[in-house]
Amino acid sequence: MSILPIAVIGGGPVGLAAAAHLAERGLPFVVLEAGERAATAVREWGHVRLFSPWRYTIDAAAAKLLADAGWARPDDDRLPTGAELAGDYLQPLADLPVLRPHVRYGARVAAITRAGLDRLRTAGREDTPFLIRLESGEDVPARAVIDASGTWGTPNVLGAAGIPAHGEEAARAYVGKALPDVLGRDRDQFAGRRVLVVGAGHSAANTLLSLTELPGTSVMWAIRSGTPFRTYGGEADDALPARGALGSRLREHVESGAITLLTGFGVQRLTAGDGGVEVSDGSRGVVVDRIVSATGFRPDHGIVSELRLDLDPIMGATRALAPLIDPNEHSCGTVPPHGVDELTQPEPGYYAIGAKSYGRAPTFLLATGYEQARSVVAALDGDWTAARDVRLDLPETGVCTSDPVLAADAVGAGGSCCS
């Protein structure tokens, strides 16, 4: 009788790290990646340079497998772009002989359940295989599921209350997601236009600075808080110099008037017209040609609606993990080490790891996701000593945002911190 594989959902950094640990332990697995190449989501922001150097963006098990195959490790102190992360590390990892036969592309997951059981059935549940239905209609059986599908595909809305602003759906043609390639493929959408960037994270900062390089472009920045100082961060005192420099440059552009800052601006209504779209907070309004929504992301648990999940009502993470990552209390550098115990759900054998595990918390780091992957895989191998020996070596990141109003996508800074 064949042993069913462990299914890894997502072929990005954390999903492929899980695959590397599974391969290292000799466990059967399959990676289901929706795109046609490894790290499809990362490639969408490939033009962005990470704040974290290579040393914090490479998983240890993956590095060992690659080194054994003759891979030349990049300079640990250099800052890669998203494109380099995908092309120089993740695709070579996915192409290794120990991984490649088990990585399936174009395999978008539509739903995950138990074979023949819905969420109500308890008897025999733990011993029943998972059934993963792909959008193609194919059913893939698995003995366990590691969901590293991320949050890139489910951005937050513009509306300040967490629901769409009035008129947001009707004005969607004017709205783009975070981290457009302003100086490259998307240049024509922004050059010479009136552009509003909504959001106070580093994804917003990256886009704002790029927009200032386009001649004739009017750049506006809307944040809900009363001050931009958390976005500016530690500047010269930041442990990650690239992130500190970003904050300093942004502050200089705001103070010079190159960027018009609107503080205390919570988007309430969008009204599209012949002259553009008016964006209003209820008392003030600006008319623009394009809006960049850099308001962060949220997890989509729709594919696991037939599994038994116990999620924190605020964070959308497991109840054990939620207090450890709460942005009201923690920055990304102060999140304590955690692993399988904090990621365990009432559904035996299902684990969400990576950005998805953090729910709405913006404090996710790639290094944290790699340790999650290592711990969960060790547990699935029955090695509970290793699974519970969780450790993290992180840069000091006390300047990371800890204000939920400033929440942004972790991917925006290259899957680094508080982007």
C-alpha positions in Angstrom: 0.0 0.0 0.0 1.5 3.4 -1.1 2.0 6.1 1.5 0.1 9.3 0.7 2.2 12.4 0.3 2.2 15.5 2.5 0.7 18.3 0.3 2.3 21.7 0.4 0.1 24.5 -0.9 2.2 27.2 -2.6 5.6 27.2 -4.3 6.9 30.4 -2.7 9.7 30.9 -0.2 8.0 29.2 2.7 6.3 26.5 0.7 9.6 25.5 -0.9 11.3 25.6 2.5 8.8 23.1 3.7 9.5 21.0 0.6 13.2 21.1 1.3 12.7 19.9 4.9 10.4 17.2 3.7 13.0 16.1 1.1 15.8 16.2 3.8 13.7 13.8 6.0 12.8 11.5 3.1 9.0 12.1 3.5 6.8 11.8 0.4 5.3 15.2 -0.6 3.8 17.2 -3.4 3.9 20.9 -3.9 0.9 22.5 -5.5 1.7 25.8 -7.1 -1.0 27.9 -8.9 1.5 29.6 -11.2 3.6 28.3 -14.0 6.9 28.8 -12.2 8.1 28.8 -8.7 7.4 31.9 -6.6 4.8 33.4 -8.9 3.6 35.9 -6.3 7.2 37.0 -5.6 7.8 37.7 -9.3 4.9 40.2 -9.3 7.0 42.5 -7.1 10.3 41.4 -8.6 11.3 45.1 -9.1 11.4 45.7 -5.4 14.6 45.4 -3.4 14.3 43.7 0.0 15.3 45.4 3.2 16.8 42.1 4.5 20.0 40.7 3.1 20.4 37.3 1.7 21.4 35.8 5.1 17.8 36.3 6.3 16.0 35.2 3.2 17.5 31.7 2.6 16.2 28.6 4.5 18.9 26.4 6.1 17.6 23.1 4.7 17.2 24.6 1.2 20.7 26.0 1.3 22.2 22.6 2.2 20.3 20.9 -0.7 21.4 23.6 -3.1 25.0 23.6 -1.9 25.2 19.8 -2.4 24.1 20.4 -6.0 26.9 22.9 -6.6 24.8 26.1 -6.1 26.9 29.3 -5.5 25.3 31.0 -2.5 24.8 34.8 -3.0 26.7 37.3 -0.8 24.9 37.1 2.6 25.2 40.8 3.1 23.7 41.9 -0.3 20.1 42.9 -0.6 18.3 41.0 -3.3 15.4 42.1 -5.4 12.2 40.0 -5.6 13.2 38.9 -9.1 16.6 37.7 -7.7 15.0 35.9 -4.8 12.8 34.0 -7.3 15.4 33.5 -10.1 18.6 33.0 -8.2 17.3 31.0 -5.2 13.7 29.7 -5.4 13.6 28.5 -9.0 17.0 26.6 -8.6 15.6 25.1 -5.4 12.4 24.0 -7.1 14.5 22.5 -10.0 16.6 20.3 -7.8 16.2 16.6 -8.7 15.0 15.9 -5.1 12.2 18.5 -5.5 11.4 18.9 -9.2 9.4 15.6 -9.7 7.2 16.6 -6.8 6.4 20.2 -7.7 3.3 20.7 -9.8 2.7 24.0 -11.6 -0.7 25.3 -12.7 -2.2 23.4 -9.8 -4.5 26.0 -8.2 -6.3 24.6 -5.1 -10.1 25.2 -5.0 -10.9 23.4 -1.8 -9.5 21.1 0.9 -11.6 18.6 2.9 -11.5 15.1 4.2 -12.3 12.3 1.7 -16.0 11.6 2.0 -16.4 13.7 5.2 -17.7 17.2 5.7 -16.9 19.4 8.7 -19.7 17.9 10.8 -18.4 14.3 10.7 -16.2 13.3 13.7 -16.0 9.5 13.6 -12.8 8.3 11.8 -11.8 11.8 10.9 -8.2 11.7 12.1 -7.6 8.6 10.0 -9.3 9.8 6.9 -7.0 11.3 4.1 -7.3 14.8 3.0 -8.9 15.5 -0.4 -7.5 18.5 -2.2 -9.6 19.6 -5.2 -7.8 21.6 -7.9 -9.6 24.1 -10.1 -9.1 21.7 -12.9 -11.4 19.2 -11.1 -8.7 16.8 -10.2 -8.7 15.4 -6.6 -5.3 15.0 -4.9 -5.2 12.8 -1.8 -2.8 13.6 1.1 -2.0 12.5 4.6 -1.4 16.0 5.8 -1.5 19.6 4.4 1.0 22.4 4.9 -0.8 25.5 3.6 1.8 28.1 2.6 -0.4 29.8 0.0 0.2 33.3 1.5 -2.0 36.4 1.3 -0.9 38.1 -1.8 -4.1 37.3 -3.7 -6.4 38.8 -1.1 -5.5 42.5 -0.5 -7.4 44.6 2.0 -10.0 47.0 0.7 -9.6 50.8 0.7 -12.4 51.4 3.1 -11.2 52.6 6.5 -13.6 50.3 8.4 -12.4 47.1 6.9 -15.3 46.9 4.4 -15.3 48.5 0.9 -15.8 52.2 0.9 -19.0 53.5 -0.7 -18.4 53.3 -4.5 -15.2 51.3 -4.2 -16.5 48.5 -6.4 -17.8 50.9 -9.1 -14.4 52.7 -9.1 -12.2 49.6 -9.3 -10.9 50.5 -12.7 -9.0 53.4 -11.0 -7.5 51.2 -8.2 -4.4 49.1 -8.4 -2.9 46.8 -5.8 0.3 47.4 -3.9 3.8 47.6 -5.4 3.1 48.4 -9.0 6.2 48.6 -11.2 6.0 52.4 -11.4 9.3 52.9 -13.2 9.0 49.9 -15.5 6.1 47.9 -16.9 3.4 50.1 -15.3 4.9 53.5 -16.0 2.3 54.5 -18.5 -0.4 54.2 -15.8 1.2 56.8 -13.6 3.4 59.1 -15.6 2.0 62.7 -15.7 -1.1 61.6 -13.7 -2.5 62.5 -10.3 -1.8 59.5 -8.1 -3.0 58.8 -4.6 -1.2 56.1 -2.5 -3.3 54.8 0.4 -1.5 53.0 3.2 1.2 53.7 5.8 3.5 50.7 5.5 6.8 50.3 3.6 5.0 49.1 0.5 3.4 52.5 0.3 6.7 54.1 0.9 8.4 52.2 -1.9 5.7 53.3 -4.4 5.7 56.9 -3.2 9.4 57.3 -3.8 9.2 55.7 -7.2 6.3 58.0 -8.2 8.4 61.1 -7.3 10.8 60.1 -10.1 8.2 60.5 -12.8 8.2 64.0 -14.3 4.8 65.7 -14.2 3.3 63.3 -11.7 1.3 64.7 -8.8 1.9 62.4 -5.8 -0.5 62.3 -2.8 -0.3 60.0 0.3 -3.2 59.2 2.5 -2.9 57.6 6.0 -5.4 57.1 8.7 -3.1 58.0 11.6 -2.4 61.5 12.6 1.4 61.3 12.0 3.6 59.5 9.5 6.5 59.0 12.0 5.9 55.3 12.4 6.3 54.9 8.6 9.5 56.8 8.8 10.7 54.3 11.3 14.1 54.4 13.0 15.8 56.1 10.0 19.5 56.2 10.9 18.9 54.0 14.0 17.3 51.2 12.0 19.0 47.8 12.3 18.3 47.3 8.7 20.0 50.3 7.0 18.0 50.0 3.7 14.7 50.3 5.6 16.0 53.2 7.6 17.1 55.0 4.4 13.7 54.5 2.9 12.1 56.3 5.9 14.5 59.2 5.7 14.0 59.7 2.0 10.2 59.6 2.4 10.3 62.2 5.1 12.5 64.5 3.0 10.1 64.2 0.1 7.1 65.0 2.3 8.9 68.0 3.9 9.9 69.3 0.5 6.4 69.1 -0.9 7.2 66.6 -3.5 4.6 64.3 -1.8 1.4 65.8 -0.4 0.5 64.1 2.8 -3.0 63.7 4.0 -3.1 62.6 7.7 -6.2 61.3 9.5 -7.6 60.4 6.2 -9.8 57.2 6.3 -11.3 56.5 2.9 -15.1 56.5 3.1 -16.3 57.1 -0.5 -15.1 56.9 -4.1 -16.9 58.7 -6.8 -15.9 58.1 -10.4 -16.5 60.9 -12.9 -15.3 62.2 -16.3 -12.4 64.0 -14.6 -11.1 61.2 -12.6 -12.2 59.7 -9.3 -12.9 61.6 -6.1 -11.7 60.0 -2.9 -13.3 61.3 0.3 -12.9 60.7 4.0 -16.3 62.3 4.7 -15.1 65.8 5.2 -12.3 66.2 2.6 -11.9 65.0 -0.9 -9.2 64.8 -3.6 -9.6 64.1 -7.3 -7.1 61.7 -8.8 -6.5 59.6 -11.9 -5.0 56.5 -10.2 -5.1 55.0 -6.7 -2.6 52.6 -5.3 -4.1 50.5 -2.5 -1.2 49.6 -0.1 -3.5 48.8 2.8 -2.2 45.3 3.4 -3.6 41.8 2.9 -5.7 39.3 4.7 -5.8 35.5 4.7 -8.4 33.7 2.6 -9.7 30.7 4.5 -12.3 29.9 1.9 -10.5 26.9 0.5 -10.6 25.2 4.0 -14.1 26.0 4.9 -14.8 22.3 5.4 -11.9 21.8 7.8 -12.1 22.5 11.5 -10.3 25.7 12.3 -10.2 27.6 15.5 -9.1 31.1 14.6 -8.5 34.1 16.8 -11.5 36.5 16.2 -9.2 39.5 15.8 -6.0 38.3 14.2 -7.3 35.4 12.1 -4.4 33.3 13.3 -4.5 30.3 15.6 -5.5 31.3 19.1 -2.2 30.2 20.5 -0.2 32.3 18.0 -2.4 35.4 18.0 -1.0 37.0 21.2 2.6 36.3 20.1 2.2 38.3 16.9 -0.4 41.0 18.0 0.9 44.2 16.4 -0.5 46.2 19.3 2.2 44.5 21.4 4.9 43.2 19.0 7.1 44.4 16.2 8.4 41.7 13.8 11.7 41.6 15.8 10.0 40.9 19.1 7.8 38.0 18.0 9.0 35.1 20.0 10.0 31.8 18.5 7.1 29.5 17.7 6.4 26.3 15.8 4.0 23.4 15.6 2.4 23.8 19.0 1.3 27.3 18.2 0.2 26.4 14.7 -1.9 23.3 15.5 -5.6 23.4 14.6 -8.5 21.2 15.7 -8.2 19.6 12.3 -5.3 17.1 12.7 -2.7 17.3 10.1 -3.5 20.7 8.7 -1.1 23.6 9.3 -1.1 27.1 7.8 2.4 28.5 7.8 4.1 31.6 6.5 2.2 34.9 5.9 -1.1 33.1 6.0 -0.5 31.8 9.5 -0.2 35.4 10.7 -3.7 36.3 9.6 -3.9 40.1 9.5 -0.8 40.8 11.6 1.8 42.6 9.5 4.8 41.4 11.6 5.8 38.4 9.5 9.4 37.6 8.5 10.6 35.0 6.1 13.0 33.7 8.7 10.0 33.1 11.0 8.2 31.2 8.2 11.3 29.0 7.6 11.3 28.1 11.3 7.6 27.3 11.2 8.2 25.0 8.2 11.1 23.2 10.0 9.1 22.6 13.1 5.9 21.4 11.4 7.8 19.0 9.1 9.7 17.6 12.1 6.4 17.0 13.9 4.9 15.3 10.8 8.0 13.0 10.9 7.3 12.2 14.5 10.4 14.0 15.7 8.8 16.0 18.5 12.1 16.9 20.2 13.2 18.8 17.0 9.7 20.1 16.4 9.6 21.8 19.8 13.2 23.1 19.7 12.2 26.3 18.0 14.7 29.1 17.6 14.9 32.4 15.7 17.9 34.5 14.8 16.5 37.8 13.7 17.8 41.3 13.3 16.8 43.8 15.9 13.6 45.3 14.4 12.1 47.4 17.2 11.3 50.1 14.8 8.9 48.0 12.9 5.3 49.2 13.0 3.3 47.9 15.9 0.2 50.0 15.0 -2.6 48.0 13.3 -3.7 51.1 11.5 -0.3 51.0 9.8 -0.6 47.3 8.9 0.8 46.4 5.5 1.7 43.3 3.5 4.7 41.4 4.6 5.5 40.7 1.0 5.9 44.3 0.1 9.4 44.5 1.4 10.3 41.2 -0.2 8.7 39.0 2.4 10.9 40.8 4.9 9.5 42.7 7.8 6.6 45.0 8.3 6.4 46.1 4.7 
